Amino acid sequence: MLAFDDDGYDSGLVKSGNCGLWVFDMEKANNATYEREIEYQSDKERRAAEYARICYRATSMANPEACSIFVERKLHYPIAFDTGLFPATKLGLNIPKSPMIRRKTTCTPLEMDPFVEEVGLGPGGLDWQYQYKYGNVTYKNESGDGSTVHQPYTFLMPADPFRWGVGTYSLWIYEFIKHEFDHYWTPIPQLTPPDNTYLTLMFIVSCHILYRATWNEDYIFPSPKRDPCYAGLFVNPDPRPHPLACIDEVEVCTDNDKSSCSPVVNSARDSKDGYGHEFARLALKHSKTYDTIQYRMGTALLAQVNIWQFRSRPLCGPSHDRCKYTQWILEAQALFETSLARLQFDALDIAMGLHSDEGEPYHQDTAKWAQQGELCGMFKIRLQQGFRNINLLLSAIFYLITLVIVVVLHRGIGRPFPDEEMERAAPKRDDDRPQVPDDVDSQSNADQPTASE
């Protein structure tokens, strides 16, 4: 790792010979590798969410070290969930000409009438079932005969979740990517997103939850009815999950001009855009709402942490002084921040070449013209405590002085002796030995130096 000082903090370039994006191929995976990948992706999603909670939303940090990984602690955005154009150097790229990045998310609750229909009693004949007609679903038949099942509705709610007896929120999620051809869910025309965007549809329902306050302002988390069994508590009597839709825009630009922006798609761009452009494109591929919640589902909701033994503390809404926005807006904001944190962690994985040494079922998803190490050594992170920075200028001076000393000593050791030194150092012949006086005893003679024959 090459380390240097940057704006008062120590940072270093992540150096790996196998950098790039390596993706999981489910068709080539066995059960063990599939379970390991699911566990890794779940952990990555939770890690990004925890980073967003601590480093994006907290007004004071109890553990500053947790937010000292990346060059920028957080990627800033206004309340509209739009980062605007920002240089990829804020992500950590250390290159002379940095591409620009833009992330935008627009979320809104959906109208339920006339798209949600009551379709008769569910299993056991106790509760009504509800079909959500926000588009068709197509999938392969589980019988294995290769046939395809076409479902004329999006989602079916089979029972009243209050009867499930669990104090939690449940969530179901769908994704539509218009530029891809193999769609599980195809939305109705009213929901079809613009080209090169990503649509995420979530169905959120409260199960057996008792609320300590009532409000009707929130379309996704209402609690308008007083519970008949518990004084001072309220419930949501509607058994239907409430839909929340988010559209993500993800762009990489060559400069500040909006016309230079291009969407993040599977097809690789030409190398003329530069290796930094390809690095940013790969890092953005999973920075969208669906990839922030698909593994955590209902546990990802902020409202979940308010529940204790079937009871929920008051959620956010205009009637509560401690909150500026309603709960569903805070949930959308948390998902957006998690997508930005996911972008930062994905960039780090690309710099390290995560999974590059595992072979199948992983394969290289980097553009072919950038697969020979061109993306390596361009991502910068902050150095943690315990790592000591190296000043390049002082190091160069130190090594230069050391080199000069070594050269001088080498020359001094290897030069010939002067003539007089050679004479003193030469072995003595017998006839050159000094004469020993007769009055010197043999013991004294034994102490005199002699030369070998």
Beta strands, then each sheet from edge to edge (+ up, - down):
strand 1: 2-6
strand 2: 9-14
strand 3: 22-24
strand 4: 86-87
strand 5: 100-109
strand 6: 116-121
strand 7: 128-132
strand 8: 135-140
strand 9: 148-151
strand 10: 155-157
strand 11: 169-177
strand 12: 185-187
strand 13: 197-206
strand 14: 210-211
strand 15: 225-226
strand 16: 234-235
strand 17: 242-253
strand 18: 261-263
strand 19: 307-308
strand 20: 311-312
strand 21: 362-364
strand 22: 379-382
sheet 1: 1+ 2- 22+
sheet 2: 3+ 21-
sheet 3: 4+ 5- 17+ 13- 11+
sheet 4: 4+ 5- 17+ 18-
sheet 5: 6+ 7- 10+
sheet 6: 9+ 8- 12+
sheet 7: 14+ 20+ 19-
sheet 8: 15+ 16-
end
